């Protein structure tokens, strides 16, 4: 986690061509695909999404997703990147309000 934090600090301290930080213009996902390695559960995943997605995301908060699949987050991230025509991804059931 300390390396992740250092990476995010470097992104925050580096300006992009539009004058915003690289962190503001990025979406950086860090986490695990299994909440419990012994049982291989995919619920309550430990995920951190850093960055502002060029203003599309609201950073600095905790979002409880009530059992939504992680692929819902990926759909939301694709939307923030301007991807068009991405209606589903894996076992997604919709978008997240992030």
C-alpha positions as CSV (number, residue, x, y, z in Angstrom):
1,X,0.0,0.0,0.0
2,X,2.9,2.4,0.7
3,X,4.1,1.9,-2.9
4,X,0.5,2.5,-4.2
5,X,0.3,5.7,-2.1
6,X,3.7,6.9,-3.5
7,X,2.5,6.2,-7.0
8,X,-0.6,8.2,-6.4
9,X,1.4,11.1,-4.9
10,X,3.6,11.2,-8.0
11,X,0.5,11.3,-10.3
12,X,-1.0,14.1,-8.2
13,X,2.3,16.1,-8.4
14,X,2.6,15.7,-12.2
15,X,0.6,18.1,-14.4
16,X,-1.0,16.8,-17.5
17,X,-1.2,18.9,-20.7
18,X,-4.6,20.3,-19.7
19,X,-3.1,21.7,-16.4
20,X,-4.8,19.1,-14.2
21,X,-2.8,16.5,-12.4
22,X,-2.3,13.1,-13.9
23,X,-4.2,11.7,-11.0
24,X,-7.2,13.9,-11.8
25,X,-7.2,12.6,-15.3
26,X,-6.7,8.9,-14.4
27,X,-8.7,5.9,-13.0
28,X,-6.4,3.6,-11.0
29,X,-7.9,0.4,-9.6
30,X,-6.1,-1.5,-6.8
31,X,-7.6,-4.5,-5.1
32,X,-8.3,-8.2,-5.2
33,X,-10.6,-10.4,-7.1
34,X,-11.2,-12.5,-4.0
35,X,-12.5,-11.2,-0.7
36,X,-11.6,-14.5,1.1
37,X,-8.7,-16.4,-0.5
38,X,-9.7,-19.7,1.3
39,X,-13.3,-19.6,0.0
40,X,-12.7,-17.7,-3.2
41,X,-15.6,-15.4,-2.6
42,X,-16.3,-12.5,-4.9
43,X,-18.3,-10.4,-2.5
44,X,-17.2,-7.4,-0.5
45,X,-14.0,-7.1,-2.5
46,X,-11.3,-4.9,-1.2
47,X,-11.1,-2.3,-4.0
48,X,-9.6,1.2,-4.1
49,X,-10.4,3.4,-7.1
50,X,-8.2,6.4,-7.2
51,X,-8.3,9.4,-9.5
52,X,-11.0,11.6,-10.9
53,X,-11.5,10.2,-14.3
54,X,-11.1,13.8,-15.7
55,X,-13.9,14.9,-13.5
56,X,-16.3,12.0,-14.2
57,X,-15.7,10.4,-10.7
58,X,-16.1,11.8,-7.2
59,X,-13.0,10.7,-5.3
60,X,-12.5,10.8,-1.5
61,X,-15.4,8.6,-0.3
62,X,-16.5,5.1,0.5
63,X,-19.1,3.5,-1.7
64,X,-21.0,0.5,-0.6
65,X,-22.3,-1.4,-3.6
66,X,-24.7,-3.9,-2.0
67,X,-23.3,-6.9,-3.7
68,X,-22.9,-5.5,-7.2
69,X,-20.4,-7.4,-9.3
70,X,-17.0,-5.7,-9.8
71,X,-17.7,-5.7,-13.6
72,X,-20.3,-3.0,-12.9
73,X,-17.5,-0.7,-11.8
74,X,-15.6,-1.6,-15.0
75,X,-18.6,-0.5,-17.0
76,X,-18.8,2.8,-15.1
77,X,-15.1,3.3,-15.7
78,X,-15.5,2.6,-19.5
79,X,-18.3,5.3,-19.6
80,X,-15.9,7.8,-17.9
81,X,-13.3,7.1,-20.6
82,X,-15.9,7.8,-23.3
83,X,-16.2,4.3,-24.5
84,X,-19.3,3.9,-26.6
85,X,-21.4,0.8,-27.2
86,X,-20.2,-1.1,-24.1
87,X,-23.5,-2.5,-22.8
88,X,-22.1,-5.3,-20.6
89,X,-18.9,-6.7,-19.3
90,X,-18.6,-10.2,-17.9
91,X,-21.3,-10.7,-15.3
92,X,-22.3,-7.0,-15.0
93,X,-25.8,-6.1,-14.1
94,X,-25.5,-2.3,-14.7
95,X,-23.5,0.8,-13.8
96,X,-22.4,2.0,-10.4
97,X,-23.0,5.5,-9.1
98,X,-19.4,6.5,-8.4
